[in-house]
Amino acid sequence: MIDDLASDLWPPRFWNAHVLPEIGYAESSNLLEDLLTRVFLYNDNYHTFQEVIVQVRKAVGCTVDEGAAVAWEVHTRGQALVFEGEMMECLKVSSVLEEIALHTQVTT
């Protein structure tokens, strides 16, 4: 017999059909603008250093040396913080990095 460890640790929840969980909404429409968010870039075995440097420079407007430092950190540590700012700016930076299929994550 096979034990299902996941169901022992996290038993399934059955919602009452008449009682649904509450969904919260932001009080302010400026919530996304107020959150400090970060863009992380992750290592892969596909892109060259030069490709990463060029794309980081395009995304955040940094120097060649700063782009190279980001590429080196991604290569050696597996990830690097590329940008910090408002949510909309982070999404723009992430989308520029992903133009060449770099793997990014936007976190708050």
C-alpha positions, 0 to 999 in steps of 0.5 A, a space after each residue: 500500500 502506498 501512503 500519500 504523504 502530501 495528503 497527510 501534511 496538507 489534507 484536502 479542503 472541501 468548500 461548502 457550496 454556499 460559503 465561498 472564500 472571501 477575495 480581498 481587493 485593494 482599497 487604493 488603485 495606486 497599490 501597484 505603484 506603492 509596492 517596492 518590487 524587484 526584478 531577478 535574472 536567472 542563469 541558463 546554459 543558452 545565452 552568452 555573456 555578451 547577449 546578457 550584457 547587451 540585454 541588461 544594458 537595454 533593460 536598465 540603461 547601465 554601463 558595460 561594466 555594470 552589465 558585465 557584473 550582473 552577467 557574472 553574478 548570474 553565472 556564478 550565483 545562479 541569479 542576480 538582482 537587476 532592478 528595484 523600483 515600482 511595479 510598472 517599471 519592473 514589468 517593463 524591465 522584465 519584458 525587455 530582458 525576456 525579449 531574448 528569452 532570458 528567465 526573470 522573476 518580478 517579486 514584491 
